[in-house]
Amino acid sequence: MLQTSVEGVSLDPAVTGGVALVLAIGLTAAWTLAFYR
């Protein structure tokens, strides 16, 4: 299911979802650290 080389597809929905998930987790972690300091 994991493809290292993307042929003809600029943005795979799975990749987009993964990036969005990582960004959301990163933002949540940043906010948590900022609040608990």
Helices and strands as residue ranges (DSSP letters): H 13-35
